[in-house]
C-alpha cells in the first residue's frame, strides 16, 4: 500500500489546513527535447517532453511498453492497440483504489466511480501518458504550457514536491496521487445541495470533477455557474468515446495495476524474467566454435563449443527468449566452481537443434553429498558416472534434464557430455527431494497445426516421396483449411495425420509434409473422436457447461452421410469437456467450439499419454474465488455462486455446505468464460447462516452488551484484542433492539455481529455463534415504538417525501409506476424487503386497492429511512355520524345492534391480554 499511504499523507496535510506553497516554475519546466503538433486525440494529446528528466525511461520502456504510444507505427491502428491495452489498466487501477478506500461499497457505486475516473482521464489528456517518439526517446505528456504532468495533469506550480518525487512521470503514482483528490470530491459530493440523491452517480461525478478542477469550494460549480471544463466533462462522461477504440472491455490487463498501486517499483517486470513456457535445450548442429554475446550483435562474453570441436565436448544451452533469429540462452555449464550463470545472446539461423523437456534441474544446494551416482535402471547397477552437486569444491555443478519419472526415481540426462564424441550421460537416480527443478507450467501432449498461408499443399507417402492427398491451406476459396496432428519430425519434414477423414470409411490420412516454418502449431491437451459404439450419429455442442444448444454438432463414426469428426480437448470441468471440432464451419475458418458431456463417449489418441493434473473444479473446490469483476465466489458444478463483497462470503459456506480456505484466490477471465455466475443478494444469503438473524428482526440481549462504533472493533474485542477508544456504550440489561446490519465471520461456528441503535448511538454488538448465545429473538411488538427504524409487516407507515413516493410493480426503479402515494398518507406494510450492500429498503403495501412496492431509503452507510417513510401509530378512524330521522313529536328509541356488546368486548379483551408480547427464542438449524 506504499503509494496509497504516501498519497493519503499528502491529502491529510491539505485537509489539516496547511497552506500549499505555490512554486513559480517557468513554462515547460525541465522539458528536454519537446515534441509538439501531435493530434488532439486519444493517446496523442500535445505536448511531450523527455521522461528521463523526472524518471527512469529505460524502466518505462521495459515495464510499460504496452501502454506507450509508438509514434513509429500507423497512428490509427496504434491508437486502437494502445487504447485496448490502456483500458484494463485504468479500470483495474480505479477499481483497486476504490476497493481500498470503500471496501463495503456496492458494485453499482464502484462501476460509477470507474466511469467517473475514466471520464476525468479523458478530459485531462485523452488517456495520454507515454510516447515512444521518432527521436528514439520515451516522452511523457505535458499540458497547460508544460505545467500539467502525466495523464491526470498534476500541476508543478501547486504540487512541485510531488512532481519532483516522480508523481508526474510514473503512471500509477500519477493516478494514485490524483485519485486521492478526486475521491475526496466523490465522497463529499453526496452531501452537496446539487446532488439530490446519493445514488445520482452523474451528479456526484460532476461535483467531484468540479472540486478536482477548481478546488473544494467549487462542488456545485457545474450547476450554479458552469465553466467550459464542466461542459466538456459531461460531454466526455456521457459520450464515453474512449470505448470506440477498445476491442474488449473485459480483457485482462497485461500490466498488474494492483501491484503497482500497492508496491510500486517492486512490481517491475524488468527485474524478474517471465516464467518459461517450455524447456527447450539446444546445441549447434555442426561447427566447432561459436560466440555468446552480451546483447544482440554485441560483444563476445564466452565461446560456445560445437559438436565438431576436437578439444572439448559440445555445450548445450537453455532457451530464455527469442528476437527474430537471435536467441537469449543460458549455457548449461558453469564457468567455474562459483556457479556463476553464463547468459547471453547467439544467432540461430536454423543452425541449432532444439529438444523440448518437461523439466530442468540441479542438485539442491543443501544436498548432503558432492556427487550422486547414476544407475542403469531403477535401483539398478552403478554406472560409474556422477551428477556433480553445488557443494562440489573441485568442479562446477551439473545441470540435468528430466527424461522419465517412476515413483521417487527419475531418469535424467546430464547436460555435460562424457567426451568429445558427445556420448550421452543418461541414467536413473533417486529423487527424494534431492533436485531443484525448473518445469513448465503445463506439460503439453500434442501439437495440432495448419499452414499459415497458401491454398494447397501435398501429403506425401514418405520424405520427398509421392503425393497421397492434397492438404487445403487457409487461402483456398473452395474448402476449409485442413488441420493435422504432429506424429514425428525429421529435420524440416513432419509426419502428420490429417484431422479429417478421406471418406465415410474413416480411413486415416497419414503422411509427410514439408515444414520450413510454414506451419503454425498449437499445443493440444488431447485429440480424439466419438467412440465407434457411440449410440447417436451426432453430439450437439453447448455454449456452457449444461448450457444451451449451439446447433453445431460432432459427427460420430455411426454417421452414414459424413466422415466422423476429430476434436481437440481444450478443458475439463465437472464431467463436461470443452472441445474444438477440427473441422471448420466454413471457408473463413470459423472455429467450432463448445461444451459436451464426456460420459465415456470419447476415445483419445495420439501423442504420449501423460498423467493429467487436477481440473479447475477440483482446484477450486475448497477455495474462495475472486472474479475479475470483484465478486467473491464458491464454485459448484460449473456455476460461480457469488456475493458482492468478501466480508459476506461466509454465507456461501452455509449455502453450499462447504469449507474453504480463508483468503480468496483470483480467477483469470479466460477461466470464467463458459461458466454461469450467480450473484446472491447479501441479505438473502446471510439469512441462510445457522443461528444468525436478519436486518429488521427484533432481539433482546441476555444481560448487558458492549456497543462498539465499528464492526472491526467488536470483532477485535471478541477476540481479546480491542481498542478501548472504540467502545461507545453499554446496552441495557435485557434490552430490546432492532437489527440494522448483519456481519458473520468464521465458517465453522458462524460468529455474528449486529448493528443496532442504543440511546441515540449506532454501533455493533457481538451476537454470539453456534457455540454461545448473547441474545434471543423476540416479538416485534416488544420494541418501543420510538425505536422502530425498519417497519415490518403489520406496521403502519406515513409517507414523508414532499413529492410523495411512487408505487411500482417491482422493487426496482425500472418497475412500472402504478400510483403516487402523497406526503402524509398512511399505509400498512405487508412485507419489508431489503436488497444490496447499502440496504435498500422496499415496502410492499396496498394503496387504494393497488398492491405494489415503494422505496423506503437506505440503511447503510447512513440511515435515510425517515426521509421517505416512518413508523406511525395509525390515525383512529372516526365512526360515521348516524342521523336519526325526525319523526315529529314521537319518541324514538335507539337500540344497540346486539344486547350486551360492550360487556362481551371487555371480557374478550381480558382473555387475550395474557398472550400479548410473549418472548420466543428462536432456534435455527442448530446441529
Secondary structure, DSSP 8 states (H G I E B T S, - for coil): -HHHHHHHHHHHHHHTT---------TTTT--S-B----SSTT--S-EEEGGGTS-HHHHHHHSGGGEEETTS-HHHHHHHHHHHHHHHHHHHHHHHHHHH-TT--HHHHHHHHHHHHHHHHHHHTT--EEE-TTS-EEEEEETTTTEETTTTEETTTSHHHHHTTTTTSHHHHHHHHHHHHHHHHHHHTTSTT--STT-HHHHHHHHHHHHHH-GGGTTHHHHS--HHHHHHHHHHHH-GGGGG-S-TT---SS-HHHHHHHGGGG-GGGS----SSEEEEEESS-SEEEEESSTT--EEEEEE-TT-SSS----EEEEEEETTEEEEEESS-SSTT----EEEEE-SS-EEEEEESEEEEE-TT-SSSEEEEESSTT--EEEEEEE-TT-SSS----EEEEEEETTEEEEEESS-SSTT---EEEEEE-SS-EEEEE-SS---EEEEEESS-SEEEEESSTT--EEEEEE-TT-SSS----EEEEEEETTEEEEEESS-SSTT----EEEEE-SS-EEEEEESEEEEE-TT-SSSEEEEESSTT--EEEEEEE-TT-SSS----EEEEEEETTEEEEEESS-SSTT----EEEEE-TT-EEEESS--------HHHHHTT--EE-TTS-EEEEETTEEEEESSGGGTHHHHHHHT----SS-EE--GGGTTTSEEEE--HHHHHTTSTT---TT-EEEESS--EEESSHHHHHHHHTT---GGGEEEE--TT-EEE--EEEEE-TTT-EEEEEEEETTEEEEEE-B-SS-BSEEE--GGGS-GGG--S--TT-EEEE--TT-EEEESSSSTTS-EEEEE-TT-EEEEEEEEEETTTTEEEEEEEETTEEEEEEEEE-SSS--HHHHEEEE---------------TTS------SSTTHHHHHHHHHHHHHTTTT-------S--
